[in-house]
Amino acid sequence: MKRYTASIDPALPILAIDLGYSAKMPSCGFTHSGTKTLRSLRFGDVIGETCALLKKKGPHLLILEAVLSTYHGPDGNPDIRGDFEKGRGWYYGPGVSTYAAAIRFLAVLDAELPPKIAPIPLVEGFLSFKKTRSQHSEDARRLLSEFQTAERFHPRASSEAISPQIEGLPVILRYNAPK
């Protein structure tokens, strides 16, 4: 069985992470169902907190504000995964660092969790086109609180999950439509 799945289980509690990738700064927002606590954590700490929560409470639906799938055109070059991504492609700008962070996050999480904590449903949060700068913890709160109302998109055909440990292609939730 693969550790992660694109199949959403609405009965599970939700863990929302605005995934950043900084060596020194708390660049990750962290919150989950059943708490009002919002936290900003460093990358390594968010992995530890995620492991601890999942070991204690079991699988959660995991929303990562990070790239979870890619698309390469027939010529082999990277391309957007759909019209929803125009102007904020996964393969340039901030998308590249969230792509790298997500690969590392999922690999370490998989290695540190016991096999019985699976499958973990994954959803990609696409919190872009913001009008103003916001705190990472506030972005995590939005991922959680606006989960039901965010626009839903599926990556275009021939897209691929970023990890062989993901079964299927995670749905992409866009929280801010571009103006």
Buried (B, 14 or more C-beta within 10 A) or exposed (E): EBBBBBEBEEEBBBBBBBBBBEEEEBBBBBBBBEEEEBBBBBBEBBBBBBBEBBEEBEBBBBBBBBBBBBBEEEEEEBBBBBEBBEEBBBBEEBBBBBBBBBBBBBBBBBEBBEEEBBBBBBBBBBBBEEEEEBEBBBBBBBBBEBBEEBEEBBBBEEBEBBBEBBBBBBBBBBBBEEE
